[in-house]
Amino acid sequence: MHDDNHAIGSKLAAALFALLLSSTVLLSAIGPASAASLSHPQTAASGHFQPGLA
């Protein structure tokens, strides 16, 4: 019983860590691009893909 709880806990921790890691990567990839394109649509084309300017 104690082993099952420990296994479930470690699986939950691993899933939470993976979710946190992926959301952090997503935010760091999307955040600056969307913030730059929202505040400066013309200058945001430096290194970021913009459909409007293509």
C-alpha positions, 0 to 999 in steps of 0.5 A: 500500500505504501509502495503504491502511494509512493509510485503514484506520488512520484508519477504525479510529481513527474507529470507536474514537472513535465507540465511546468517545463513545457508551459515554461518553454511555451511561454518563453517562446510565445511571450516575447513574440506576442508582446513585441508584435502587440506593442511594436508591430513594425519592429517585431519582424526581427527574427519572428515570423509575422503573417502580416508582413510576409 
